[in-house]
């Protein structure tokens, strides 16, 4: 914001100098043609004021509608309309001011179109300067966003590592394996396999990589199978997607923290058996994934914010798609519903 | 015979302890419980000498369960790595087993307990353990209480005020109150200090439930709560309250 204000001031100062220069120039020329110094100066001031007003309009158009830089026709139309407006205003002003002055009416006013060319050039110049500035600013902010994204990505990487190793999950799983090893060695072996596949899956994934939903679901399933061994019959899961959504893409491991949250929330908030539902659908070029888990609305403290896991999901979605409205959380009776929307790039 | 109860929400974790206990014929597992509610019941019913207790469990965590358990048994905690637990255990634990633990480590814990058992009174030990470990951060949001056989969890936001009552405190919600064997100092330390204030030697009040402060007799003040209750304010309590509420 400061930057914008700064550039505003800069433009203002440059304009002042610029306008003074033109004011002087015009006054001299008009005086040469035959106007008195006073009249020449007055017309110069009028011209400069109207052009300055146009400049102000142009700056604000670019400021509040920066999309204009992407449309040449709009810019051209903007120049023409403003030039016409300038010409009209000044023509009427001069006509009114010099009513009854035959010399002026015959020798100066008819040359208005010639002056119009000057207005046109001035407005074009102003527009081009604004265009460049806006473009440059956009480039700068884009670069800044990219840099910020990169730093955050690195931080996220670290946080992710820490989070993914999830000591609680890992140690409890190992404890389950230890238990199985004594009584049911075959199952222990199977669980070691699942745990290894899961860990390998989390390690090799690249943060920015987009993967098909099918693959993400496969990975989630590994995780859920392990949790089912840990919690036995208490944990049930329901994962649904169709052929169309199976191939739709989403950032790798995006759903992992959401599902972990659902499992933790669901299992630690009730003592009964629970079902976690994960449904995928497609909607207007979005992949929509809904994760539902039960919770106890009466004893559970109202969750403020989204919790660490979901905050990181929100962050990632923002970094990848520059949108903040892709993650939605709501509660309905005793169900906690998390909805993620992933824009599909064609 | 030594009676024990296993309390852990993960079945396999319980069977591991059960398996390890097979080499101790003198120890009998009276019951295995999947949550703290069952745990409290089982302890009341079987009066075990020793319990194996997980910390992270649904609804009622291990610490909260222990507060409600009567009589208080000796405890060996079994838990996955948890830094809060680690800190809490530093001074007062009878013992804790970090999952996954080996048979050797398990034997050592049992050995330690058996040695201590003959020397120290259990109550004393567990009491001090209770006071340390309960300061688990999660707990500041809720208080577990028992009313007869029924266990309730009161969200901190529902507590109107707490009044000292001999060795107990009375925890008042809008309409009810619950007794809990804890000190005022304990609540003053564990409840969020931005929401609760000790306004009197015998009263802790939740600020958001105060509707107004009124003069009372000469020089005294009382706080009027939303449910119509009047709480006496000590002189220092009154001035602290005034500061906090920006009066």
HADDOCK unambig.tbl for C-alpha pairs under 7 A between the chains (distance, minus, plus):
assign (segid A and resid 167 and name CA) (segid B and resid 81 and name CA) 6.58 0.50 0.50
assign (segid A and resid 168 and name CA) (segid B and resid 80 and name CA) 5.71 0.50 0.50
assign (segid A and resid 168 and name CA) (segid B and resid 81 and name CA) 6.27 0.50 0.50
assign (segid A and resid 171 and name CA) (segid B and resid 80 and name CA) 5.65 0.50 0.50
assign (segid A and resid 171 and name CA) (segid B and resid 99 and name CA) 5.96 0.50 0.50
assign (segid A and resid 171 and name CA) (segid B and resid 100 and name CA) 6.20 0.50 0.50
assign (segid A and resid 172 and name CA) (segid B and resid 80 and name CA) 5.97 0.50 0.50
assign (segid A and resid 172 and name CA) (segid B and resid 99 and name CA) 6.35 0.50 0.50
assign (segid A and resid 172 and name CA) (segid B and resid 100 and name CA) 6.93 0.50 0.50
assign (segid A and resid 174 and name CA) (segid B and resid 100 and name CA) 6.04 0.50 0.50
assign (segid A and resid 175 and name CA) (segid B and resid 13 and name CA) 6.54 0.50 0.50
assign (segid A and resid 175 and name CA) (segid B and resid 99 and name CA) 5.61 0.50 0.50
assign (segid A and resid 175 and name CA) (segid B and resid 100 and name CA) 4.25 0.50 0.50
assign (segid A and resid 176 and name CA) (segid B and resid 12 and name CA) 5.35 0.50 0.50
assign (segid A and resid 176 and name CA) (segid B and resid 13 and name CA) 5.96 0.50 0.50
assign (segid A and resid 178 and name CA) (segid B and resid 100 and name CA) 6.98 0.50 0.50
assign (segid A and resid 179 and name CA) (segid B and resid 12 and name CA) 5.83 0.50 0.50
assign (segid A and resid 179 and name CA) (segid B and resid 13 and name CA) 6.58 0.50 0.50
assign (segid A and resid 179 and name CA) (segid B and resid 15 and name CA) 6.64 0.50 0.50
assign (segid A and resid 179 and name CA) (segid B and resid 16 and name CA) 4.67 0.50 0.50
assign (segid A and resid 230 and name CA) (segid B and resid 10 and name CA) 5.78 0.50 0.50
assign (segid A and resid 230 and name CA) (segid B and resid 12 and name CA) 6.64 0.50 0.50
assign (segid A and resid 231 and name CA) (segid B and resid 10 and name CA) 5.26 0.50 0.50
assign (segid A and resid 231 and name CA) (segid B and resid 11 and name CA) 6.67 0.50 0.50
assign (segid A and resid 232 and name CA) (segid B and resid 11 and name CA) 6.92 0.50 0.50
assign (segid A and resid 267 and name CA) (segid B and resid 58 and name CA) 6.33 0.50 0.50
assign (segid A and resid 268 and name CA) (segid B and resid 57 and name CA) 6.12 0.50 0.50
assign (segid A and resid 268 and name CA) (segid B and resid 58 and name CA) 3.68 0.50 0.50
assign (segid A and resid 268 and name CA) (segid B and resid 59 and name CA) 5.89 0.50 0.50
assign (segid A and resid 269 and name CA) (segid B and resid 58 and name CA) 5.48 0.50 0.50
assign (segid A and resid 269 and name CA) (segid B and resid 59 and name CA) 5.33 0.50 0.50
assign (segid A and resid 270 and name CA) (segid B and resid 58 and name CA) 5.93 0.50 0.50
assign (segid A and resid 270 and name CA) (segid B and resid 59 and name CA) 6.17 0.50 0.50
assign (segid A and resid 271 and name CA) (segid B and resid 35 and name CA) 6.96 0.50 0.50
assign (segid A and resid 271 and name CA) (segid B and resid 58 and name CA) 5.91 0.50 0.50
assign (segid A and resid 299 and name CA) (segid B and resid 153 and name CA) 6.65 0.50 0.50
assign (segid A and resid 299 and name CA) (segid B and resid 155 and name CA) 6.67 0.50 0.50
assign (segid A and resid 301 and name CA) (segid B and resid 155 and name CA) 6.50 0.50 0.50
